[in-house]
């Protein structure tokens, strides 16, 4: 990724891997989609679909003002079910399984 002097080689490799994985994924209701990217700028630009409610961490800790500070158990179970379906999709829908490796509440977007 020549011309990207702001990024270390390791960061460039990570961005290319993310783009490669995102372009393989197709459409799944529980997986955040990459809509576009531009690699012709000093810093790469990745454009993802809009996430309206923020991350699970902020919701669970009451930092998300649009959602109730305490979500009920029914919603918590639904979110857990949707996460499990997204992980199952990543692990089984491709010839080479995609392993997230950093699944945590701050990386779960709602």
N, C-alpha and C positions, 0 to 999 in steps of 0.2 A: 504494500500500500504506500507507494512512494508519494511524496508531497504532503504527507500528514505528519509534520514535524512536531505537532502537539502530543502525539501518542507514542507510547513505547511499542516496540514490536509485539510484545505479549498482548497489549490491549488491542492492537490491530488484528491479531490472530483470533482473539475472543470475539470481536465484532464480526469477522468473517464467518466464524463458526455459528454465531447466533443467526446471521442472515441465512446461511445454508440450511440450518435446521428449520427456521421459520418458513422458508419457501417450500420445504417438503411437507409441511403439516396439513395444508389444505384447510378445510373449514370444520370446526368442531365447536359446539355451543360453549364448552367449558375451557377453551384454550384461546388466549389472547392472540389476535392476528396482527401480523406485520402487514401494513398496507402499502408502504413504499419505502425506498431508501435512496439516498444520494451519497455517493462516495467521491464526488468531484469537488468537494469543499475541504477546507483545512481540517475540519472535524467532521466525521461521518454523521449523517442525519438519518435516524430511523423513525418512521412514523407508524405508530400503532393505533388500532381502533380506540375510540374514546372509552374510558373507564369512568363511569359516573359516580360511583360511591366510594372510591378510594380503596385502601387496602384493609384486609381483615384485621390487622393489628390495631389500626386506628379505630375501627368500629368496636372491637372487643374492649378497648381501653377508653371508650367514650370520647375520642378525639374527633370523630366525624360528626359534624353538626347536622347534616341532612338525615342521618339515621338515628334511631332511638339509641340512647347511651347503653342500654342493656338489651341485647337481642334475646328473644326467647329460645327455648330448647328446640322447638320445631324448626326454626330458622337455622340454628346451629347444626342440627342433624342434616338439613337440606344442603347446607354449605359443605359439610363433611362428605356427603354423598356425591356432590358435584366435583369436589376435589378428587375423590377416589375414581370417578369416571374419567376425569382428565388424565390422571396418572395411568390408568389402565389403557387409555387410548395411546398415550405416548409410548408405553411399553409394548403394545401389541399391533399397532396399525402399520408398522414399517418393517422392511426387511431387517434393518438394524435398529433395535429399540433405542428410543430417546430417553435418557435418564436425566432428570432435572438437577439433582445433586444439591439443591439449595431451597428445598421446600420449607417455608416458614410463613407465619401470618403476615409479615411485611411483604412477601412475594405473592400472596393470594389477592388478586384484584377482583373487586365485585362491581 
